């Protein structure tokens, strides 16, 4: 449910902003393609990549602080509860790196407390997710293995479907995303009508 432009109310004031995952920032972070570095050598780049990801999400939230409606394709919560945990389990983050990342995450969560009303979990079979990623054909993702997508799916399920993260109380709407592109567009319009325009 991602929109590419800001909507305006009758007085012409901006009332909503929707953000895609900030891949453009990750692929050109002060002249460095951090996304490519991360996928090429996760053992070396997982920690700096995750710190950078947290920073870019916080920048998005701060940019939108005066707007009444904000929609984000991905969040700081997913960065830590899915990617961070997957990297720790795969030993791409050592104990002290994971401790630092956890402390940053907890500090940022205090900053964001009460600012999110809903998470929409587009629940997708990892095999279909992998197929869509390869069709998308981002150059940085050429070396991503299918096993990595399955690992991420496991953590998404634990966090958003099984609700195993203690103290995480943001409401979650679970949507079956194992449908074709046209059906997804209709679904996005329905969700927009139910949750944004009301």
C-alpha positions, -999 to 999 in steps of 0.1 A, spaced: 0 0 0 25 26 -12 16 59 -28 41 81 -46 27 115 -41 14 137 -13 -23 144 -10 -37 178 -1 -68 189 17 -92 216 4 -70 244 18 -40 231 -2 -21 220 29 -3 186 27 -20 160 49 -3 128 39 30 114 27 39 78 16 74 65 15 89 37 -4 117 18 12 146 43 10 167 21 -13 180 52 -32 197 64 0 211 30 8 226 26 -27 242 61 -25 250 69 11 276 96 9 288 81 -24 289 45 -12 265 18 -23 259 3 11 232 -21 -2 256 -36 -26 284 -38 0 260 -55 25 248 -82 1 283 -89 -12 299 -93 23 273 -96 50 299 -106 76 318 -73 71 289 -49 64 259 -61 84 265 -38 114 273 -5 96 244 -13 72 219 -17 100 231 14 118 227 33 85 192 18 79 180 29 114 193 65 107 176 67 73 142 56 88 145 81 116 152 108 90 120 99 72 99 100 104 114 134 113 106 148 79 70 139 83 64 150 119 39 177 110 17 156 87 -14 139 101 -10 107 80 22 89 72 26 56 54 60 37 52 67 7 30 91 -6 56 100 5 92 126 7 118 107 -21 136 112 -45 106 148 -35 103 156 -48 138 130 -75 144 135 -92 111 168 -83 95 188 -76 127 177 -109 143 184 -128 111 219 -114 109 226 -123 145 213 -158 140 235 -162 109 265 -149 129 269 -118 106 266 -97 138 288 -105 168 275 -102 204 287 -66 210 275 -54 176 241 -69 183 240 -53 218 248 -19 203 222 -23 176 196 -33 202 204 -3 224 200 20 194 168 4 185 154 6 220 164 43 222 147 50 188 116 32 199 112 55 228 115 84 203 87 68 182 65 58 211 28 62 202 34 74 166 22 43 147 -14 33 145 -12 2 123 11 -23 106 -1 -39 75 16 -73 71 15 -83 34 20 -120 42 37 -137 13 50 -172 6 89 -169 6 91 -187 -28 68 -161 -44 88 -134 -27 120 -147 -41 105 -148 -76 93 -112 -74 127 -101 -61 144 -117 -91 119 -102 -115 125 -68 -99 162 -72 -108 179 -47 -86 216 -50 -94 225 -51 -57 202 -82 -52 218 -104 -78 237 -124 -52 209 -128 -27 203 -165 -20 168 -180 -17 177 -193 18 181 -157 29 145 -149 19 133 -179 38 152 -168 69 136 -133 67 102 -149 62 107 -169 95 113 -137 114 84 -118 98 62 -147 108 75 -148 144 71 -110 148 39 -102 130 19 -135 127 29 -153 159 34 -120 179 64 -133 198 81 -99 204 75 -89 240 58 -55 245 52 -49 208 16 -37 209 10 -18 176 -21 -33 159 -13 -56 129 -35 -62 99 -25 -94 82 -32 -95 44 -27 -124 21 -4 -111 -6 -1 -143 -26 -21 -127 -55 -13 -112 -88 -4 -76 -96 -40 -66 -106 -54 -81 -75 -28 -64 -53 -37 -30 -68 -74 -36 -60 -64 -47 -25 -43 -15 -20 -73 6 -31 -95 -12 -6 -70 -7 22 -66 29 14 -104 34 15 -107 16 48 -78 29 67 -67 62 52 -98 80 38 -120 73 68 
